[in-house]
Amino acid sequence: MPVPGWLRGVIVGILISIPDAIVTKAYVPIMATGIIGGAIIGALAGKFAV
């Protein structure tokens, strides 16, 4: 599935953040951090990937 790097990062960030958000019941801050961090890391990885 050809998607931009930032979108891949967002997807990974969401998938990684879901368990922590469920356990702590602090959905918004944990999911927001996962989405923002995933987008930044995905964009950088897409830009500098070989």
Backbone as a ProteinNet text record, in pm:
[ID]
protein_1_A
[PRIMARY]
MPVPGWLRGVIVGILISIPDAIVTKAYVPIMATGIIGGAIIGALAGKFAV
[TERTIARY]
84.1	0	89.4	92.8	179.5	118	174.5	129.3	251.2	231.3	345	404.1	529.6	598.5	532.5	481.4	418.3	293.4	220.3	99.6	134.5	240.5	287.4	325.5	392.2	430.3	309.1	206.2	83.6	18.8	12.9	-48	28.9	160.8	242.5	227.5	226.1	209.2	77.4	-29.2	-160	-157.3	-104.3	-102.7	-18.4	89.5	174.2	110.7	36.3	-20.2	-149.1	-221.7	-351.8	-343.6	-252.7	-250.1	-224.7	-130.8	-103	-223.1	-291.1	-408.3	-520.2	-537.8	-642.6	-609.5	-485	-445.9	-455.3	-407.3	-404.6	-534.1	-617.5	-741.9	-718	-599	-565.6	-553.7	-668.2	-670.3	-612	-660.1	-623.3	-474	-412	-270.4	-180.5	-209.7	-125.1	-143.1	-266.3	-290.1	-234.7	-248.6	-195.6	-43.6	21.2	166.7	209	137.3	168.8	149.8	43.1	16	118	144.7	240.2	380.6	422.7	556.1	569.8	466.1	469.3	477.4	404.1	408	545.8	607	740.3	843.5	842.6	939.9	915.8	788.1	757.9	801.3	782.1	825	975.3	1045.7	1192.5	1243.5	1179.4	1221.7	1195.7	1084.4	1054.2	1149.5	1194.8	1284	1426.7	1472.3	1610.6	1628.6	1520.3	1530.2	1601.6	1663	1739.7	1648.4
-117.1	0	124.5	196	314.6	433.9	465.1	580	662.5	790.7	873.7	824.8	860.3	816.8	865.4	988.8	1042	963.6	914.4	837	700.1	640.6	514.2	535	646.4	677.5	696.8	762	781.6	647.6	559.9	427.5	349.5	349.2	278.8	342.6	475.5	545.6	512	503.2	467.5	324.8	233.4	92.9	71.1	145.4	130.9	196.8	305	380.8	321.9	245.4	193.6	114.4	18.4	-57.3	30.3	124.6	213.6	300.8	348.6	433.3	355.5	230.8	149	118.9	85.2	49	169.1	284.8	401.9	483	457.9	532.7	681.3	716.4	853.8	855.1	847.6	826.5	943.9	1063.4	1177.8	1210.3	1226	1262.5	1153.4	1029.5	921.4	904.8	909.9	894.9	1015.3	1135.1	1254.1	1247.3	1205.4	1191.6	1086	974.7	869	913.7	987.8	1034	1138.4	1236.3	1341.7	1285	1204.6	1144.5	1051.7	973.6	883.5	958.8	1069.1	1147.9	1208.5	1259.4	1319.1	1213.4	1102.5	996.6	936.5	916.1	863.6	955.6	1086.8	1183.1	1182.9	1179.7	1176.3	1047.3	936.2	807.6	804	860.3	863.4	953.6	1058.5	1153.8	1100.9	1029	983.8	835.6	766.3	622.8	602.8	490.7	461.7	421
0	0	0	-109.5	-116.3	-42.9	71.5	150.6	189.5	218.1	260.5	393	415.5	536.6	663.6	663.2	783.7	820.6	718.5	745.8	804.1	754.8	813.8	959.9	987.7	1124.9	1215.3	1163	1240.7	1272.9	1173.7	1194.3	1301	1290.4	1389.5	1527.3	1532.4	1659.5	1726.8	1648	1702.9	1756.7	1677.7	1719.4	1844.6	1857.9	1976.1	2098.3	2078.6	2190.3	2246	2167.6	2211.7	2342.5	2358.1	2484.7	2607	2596.2	2708.9	2741.6	2640	2662	2731	2693.2	2754.5	2900.4	2927.7	3063.9	3157.3	3113	3200.8	3197.3	3099.8	3078.1	3054.6	3008.8	2970	2818	2752.1	2608	2529	2555	2471.7	2477.3	2594.5	2593	2534.2	2563	2512.5	2362.3	2314.6	2171.3	2094.1	2149.8	2082.8	2070.2	2177.5	2173.6	2071.6	2067.8	1972	1828.2	1802.5	1666.5	1622.3	1708.1	1671.6	1656.4	1753.2	1744.6	1625.2	1599.3	1484.3	1353	1342.2	1219.1	1195.6	1302.5	1289	1251.1	1322.2	1294.2	1155.9	1119.8	986.2	875.1	893.2	791.4	776.9	889.7	883.9	822.3	858.3	801.7	652.1	608.3	465.9	389.3	454.1	388.3	376.9	480.6	482.6	451.8	418.4	387.8	253.7	242.1	119.7	8.7
[MASK]
++++++++++++++++++++++++++++++++++++++++++++++++++

